[in-house]
């Protein structure tokens, strides 16, 4: 097992930026609207998520994945003791100190990664909800604090609803890709209702898959609506980064809703940015 990289090996901020850039995600573009200090903090959170997600999705054996995630759990503990040993941990420690980020959410992220590493196949609704809370909800609540948008219960509702909507949209988009990793996130209740066997490789080519996607898609659509309902009361500029992410995902869901039988086309970065701006503008007009 390779040990965690140590601080002496890398400049922490440069290492975090490298991880964000090399991920190829449109995430970085959506965060450009943040002031520099907040942007660096959310990059640290993202880099942590990227590193542990790569472990869960990578080629390591199950035991090695468990060991690697345990090492990161120890690093999270050191972050909150102000004694990190890794570049990502150093940047996380800055973010935690600056924006009072709660440790519980980082522990949840690691719990979700362990669920992925162990294999997620046709979970029951309660397990799926727990998984989404861990891998998406935790990031949403941390982000609201880094954005400076935290307003208590309303922010919890907004952050969790948006995180659920986006994660379920990801699940709907990635059924075939996830099947290649031996995973099937569609809940067992939806599979039973549509007659799809709880087997990733059989499910991805099953003729009832579009109907299964449609059924789960109604949940994603409802969560987007809940997020919109919880948005008022938050300063528009503070939630602008969240709206910049919300727009492309809502458009993605709309494209799938138009025809559940075909996968959505990959959208270039500028189109995603346009979707984000449209969402943000619509929220500004409707506030």
N, C-alpha and C positions, 0 to 999 in steps of 0.2 A: 504494500500500500504506500503510495506517495504521500509524504507529509504535507501539511499546509504550507504555502509559501510564507516566508517570514519577512518582517518589515525591512530587514537589511537588503533584501533582494530587489525591491521595487520602490519607486516613489509612489506613495499611496494614491494621490489624486490622479497621476498619470495612469496608474494601473486601473483604477476605476473607470476612467474615460475610455481606456482601451477596451475593456470588457463591454461597455455600453455600445461603442462604435462597432466592434466586431460582431455583436449580436445580430446586426442587420435589421433591427426592429425600427419601426417608425416612432417608437417611444421618445427618442432623443429630440426629434423635431417638435413634438408636442410640448416638451418642457422648455423650449427656448423662450417662452413668454415669461418665465420665472426670473426674478432677480438672481444674480450669480450665486449667492450663498444658499438660497433655497434650491436652486438647480443642482448644485454640487451635492446637497444632502439627498435629494431624490435620486440622483445618479448612484449614490452609495447604496441606497435601499435596493435599487434595481440591480446593481452589480451583485449584491448578496443573493438576491432571488435567482439571477442568471447562473451563478456558480453552483448553487445547490440544486437547481433544476437540471443543469447539465450532468450532475452526479446521478440524479434519479433516472434520467433518460439515457445515460451513457452505457458503455459496453461492460462495465464492471460486473462482477458476480454479485448476487444478492448480499452475501456476507461482506464483501468489500464496500458495497454501497452503504450498508448499515454502518460500517466502521467510519467511512468518510463523512457521513452525515452526523455521526456522534462527535467527530472532531470539530465540526462546525457548531454543534451545540455547545461544546466547551468554549469555542471562540466567542459565541454570543454571551456566555457567562462572563468572559474576560472583558468584553466590550462594556458591560454594565459595572464592572469593577474598575474601569478606566485603565485596563492593562492589556489591550489587544496585542496580538502577535503577527497579524497579517495586514497587508495593505488595505483590503476591503474592511477589515475590522477597525483599522485606524480611522478610516473615513466614516464608518458607521458610528464610532464613538463620538466624533464631532457632531454628527447629525442628532444623535440621542441627547447630547448635552445641550445643543442649541434649541431643539424643538420638543423636548420632554417626550420622546418616543417611548412607549411602554414596551417592556420586554415581552409581555405576554403575546404580542402580535408576532414577534420574531419566532417565538416557540411554536406558534400555530403554523407559520410558514414551514418550519422544519417538520412538523407533524404531517402536513400535506405532502411534503417530499417523500417522507417514509411511506405514506400510503401509495404514492406512485411507484416507488421502488419495489414495494411488495406486490404490486399488480392490482389494477382496478378493472374488474370485469363485472358488468351488469349489477352495479351496486343497488341496494334498496334506497328509497328516497331519503331516508334519514342519513345514511352514510354519504350519499352524494351531496346533501346539504352541508354536512360537516366538511367534506373535502373542499367544496367551493368556499366555505367560510375560511378555511385554512389558506388555500393557495391564492385566493382572490380577495376575499373580504379583509384579510389582515393587511394586504398591500393597500387596499382602498382606504382603510382607517389611518394607516401610517401616512399615506399621501395627504389626506385632509389636514393633518397636523403640519406636515412640512409646507404645504401650500399657504398656511396661515388662515385656513378656512374653518377651523374647528369651532363649532357652536353647540356642542353637547349632543343631545338626543337627535336633533334634526340632522346634524352632520353624520351621525351613526346611520340613520335611515338612508340618507342620500348615498353615503359611501358604500354601504352594504348592498343596497338595491342596484346601484350601478355596477358594482363588482360582480354580483350574481348575473346580471344581464350580459355583461361582457364575457364572463367565463362560459356561460351556457352557449352563447353564440360561437365561441371558440370550439366547444364540444361538437356543435352541430356542423361546423365547417370541416372539422378534422377527423371525422369518423374513420375514413379510409386510412389516413396517415397513422392514427392511433392504433388501428388494427394491426399495422405492421410492427408495432411495439408490443403486441399481445394485450392491448387494452381496449375496453369497451365501456365508455362512460354513460351510455344511454341507460337509464334506470330500469331495473327488472320489471317494474309495473308497466312501463311503456312497451317493453319487449313482449311481455305476456299479452298485452292488449292487441298487439299487431301480429302476433304469431311468429316473432323472430327468435331464433334460438340464441341463448346467452353465450355465443361463441364469436369472438372478434372476427375471425376469418370468414365465417358463414354470414354474419350480420352485414358485413360491408358490401356484399353483393346480393342481399336478399331483396326481392321485389317489393316488400313492404317497408323498406328503409325510408323512402320519402314520407310515408305516413307517420312513421315513428319520429322522424325529424319534425314534421309539422306539429305533432302533439307536444313535443318538448319546446318547440319554438313559441308556443303560446305562453309558456312560462317566462321565456326571455322577454317577450314583448310586454308582459305584465310588469316585469321588473324595471324595464326602461320607463314605463309610465309612473311607477312608484318613485323612481329617481327624479323624474321631472316634477312630481308633486312635492318632493322634499327640497327642491332647489331654492325656492323663495326663502328669504331670510339670510342667505349667504351673500356676501359682497361679490358682485359679478367678477371682478378682477381676481378674487381669491380662488374661485372655482373655474376660472378660465382654462387652466391646464386639464382639468377633468372633462370639461366640455369639449376640448380639442381631441380627447381620446374617445369620448362618447359618440361624436358624429360619425366617424368611420365605421364603428361597430353597428350603430343603428342602420347605416346604409347597407352594410354587409347582411344584416338580418333581413332587411327589406328585399334585397336581391334574392335571398334564399326563399323568402315567403312567396315571391313571384313565381317560382318554379322549383319545388322541392326535389325534382327528379334530376337536376343537373347541379354540379358544384359551381359556386360563384367564381367569376374570373378574378385573378389577382389584380389588384389596383395599384398603379404607380404611386409613389410617395406624394406627388403634388395633388393627386386626386383625393388622397386621404386628408391632406392638409385642407383642401377646399371643403371637404365634408365637415371637418372639425370647425372651420370658420363659420360655415353655415349653421351648425348647431349652436355655436356660441352667439352668433348674431340673433338667431331665433329666440334664444333664452333672454337676451338683452331686451328685445322688443316685447317679449311676453311677461317680463317681470312686473 
